[in-house]
Amino acid sequence: MEHHPHSVELTAIIPTRGLIGFETVLVNTTKGLGIIIALFHGYGPHKGEIRNRGTGVLVSMENGVSTAYALDTIRSVDGSSSDPQEEIYEGMIVGENAATKTCP
């Protein structure tokens, strides 16, 4: 890890499968300022399981205005979501689902 005046550079050797889904976490954590540069280091032995994210997100399938009826259903699953009568767009994250199954 190297500290620079306006940034921090972190160098690590990580299996490619460990980077799947990480870019979204990095972008959200760094408010869009994080950059990933990946270079092939070499093949190595399997190092074991990689911990999966324990939650998923609920994504809007259409553009429109959120309804209280739909949000009530979402809140029964996750406890947080958009507000009623809010403009939403296709692909917008409207809630988080803590009950999502993790993939192997």
C-alpha positions in Angstrom: 0.0 0.0 0.0 1.4 3.4 -1.0 0.0 6.7 0.1 0.0 9.5 -2.3 -1.1 13.1 -1.7 -4.6 12.6 -3.1 -4.9 8.8 -3.4 -3.8 5.4 -2.1 -2.4 2.7 -4.3 -2.9 -0.9 -3.3 -1.1 -3.8 -5.0 -2.3 -7.3 -4.3 -2.2 -10.8 -5.9 -5.8 -12.0 -6.1 -7.3 -14.8 -8.1 -9.5 -13.6 -10.9 -12.5 -15.3 -9.4 -12.0 -13.1 -6.4 -12.5 -10.0 -8.5 -16.0 -11.0 -9.8 -18.4 -8.5 -8.3 -15.7 -6.5 -6.6 -15.8 -3.6 -9.1 -19.3 -2.6 -7.9 -18.2 -2.7 -4.3 -15.1 -0.6 -5.1 -17.0 2.0 -7.1 -19.6 2.3 -4.4 -17.1 2.5 -1.6 -14.9 5.1 -3.4 -17.9 7.1 -4.7 -16.9 6.4 -8.2 -13.2 7.3 -7.8 -11.7 3.8 -7.5 -9.8 2.3 -10.5 -8.9 -1.4 -11.0 -6.0 -2.3 -13.1 -5.6 -6.1 -13.5 -2.4 -7.8 -14.8 -1.9 -11.5 -15.2 0.6 -12.6 -12.5 0.6 -16.4 -13.2 -1.2 -19.6 -12.5 -1.3 -20.9 -9.0 -2.9 -23.6 -6.9 -6.5 -23.3 -5.7 -6.4 -21.4 -2.4 -9.9 -22.3 -1.1 -13.3 -20.7 -1.0 -13.8 -17.0 -1.4 -16.4 -15.5 0.9 -19.5 -14.4 -0.9 -21.6 -11.3 -0.4 -24.4 -12.1 1.9 -26.9 -9.7 0.3 -28.4 -9.0 -3.1 -30.3 -6.1 -4.5 -33.8 -5.6 -5.8 -33.7 -3.9 -9.2 -36.6 -2.2 -11.0 -37.7 -3.9 -14.3 -39.5 -0.9 -15.7 -39.5 2.9 -15.8 -42.3 4.6 -13.9 -43.5 5.7 -10.5 -43.2 3.4 -7.4 -46.4 2.4 -5.8 -47.1 1.9 -2.1 -48.4 -1.6 -2.8 -45.2 -2.8 -4.5 -43.0 -1.1 -1.8 -44.9 -2.8 1.0 -44.1 -6.2 -0.6 -40.4 -5.2 -1.0 -40.2 -3.9 2.6 -41.6 -7.2 3.9 -38.5 -8.9 2.4 -35.7 -6.4 3.1 -36.9 -3.6 5.3 -35.6 -0.7 3.2 -36.5 0.6 -0.3 -37.5 3.6 -2.3 -40.4 5.9 -1.2 -43.9 5.7 -2.6 -44.6 7.9 -5.7 -40.8 8.2 -6.4 -39.7 8.2 -10.1 -37.8 5.0 -10.8 -36.1 3.8 -13.9 -35.3 0.4 -15.4 -32.3 -1.0 -13.6 -32.6 1.3 -10.6 -31.8 -0.4 -7.3 -34.9 -0.1 -5.2 -34.0 -2.2 -2.2 -31.5 -4.7 -0.7 -32.4 -8.3 -0.1 -30.7 -9.9 2.9 -32.2 -13.3 2.2 -30.4 -13.7 -1.1 -28.7 -17.1 -1.6 -25.0 -16.9 -2.3 -23.5 -18.7 -5.3 -20.8 -21.3 -5.0 
